Amino acid sequence: MAELPEAVWWAAAAVLGYLIGAINPAAIVSRAFGIDLQRVGSGNPGATNVGRALGPRWAVLVGFLDIVKGFVPAFVFGVLVGQTAGEIAGLATVVGHITSPYLKGRGGKGVATTLGAILGVQPLLAIPVLIGFAIGVAFSRRVGIGAVVGAIVLVLSGILGWVIGWTDEADMWFAIVLGLLVLSRHVGNIRRAIDGLRQ
């Protein structure tokens, strides 16, 4: 895009992505019903917990909005500025989602927003990720474990894509960092899964 230095566009992508990502549909929807998600289920302001509080329809809506907010900044900056700017915007959106300043540093676990960011700039990566997620849910009956499996698949797909020349190094790091962000938000699920295997 026009005449401004690339670094300026990258900074804009990071700032705007973060601020958009920090908007939390789960908190907005639940507050409209007078519900504090911190006092429901896991206490997490995300689609799964909205499902516990308000039912599956609202969970689907929140999940969709989280995907959209990850997709739009990544797609727009990717198209108007370039692939790297789109990936920066996507990453920043996920960081904003999980560390929302509007929620005093709290946030969701970033799964749906991560999917949106991937769809915005690297849509083919979504295929193995969704397959991994589905397998994880099918075997564990838990969305959190599905998210962990999907995140691991995302990291491995990013590395494999770079090794075989399907993607470049920036794409690889985009996938790795996104995957690690999601995994960092699911440490409890990972520990419980390990404890379950030990029993």
Secondary structure, DSSP 8 states (H G I E B T S, - for coil): --SS-HHHHHHHHHHHHHHHHT--HHHHHHHHTT--GGGSTT---SHHHHHHHH-HHHHHHHHHHHHHHHHHHHHHHHHHT-HHHHHHHHHHHHHHHHTBGGGTTB----HHHHHHHHHHH-GGGHHHHHHHHHHHHHHHS-HHHHHHHHHHHHHHHHHHHHHTTSS-HHHHHHHHHHHHHHHHTTHHHHHHHHHHHH-
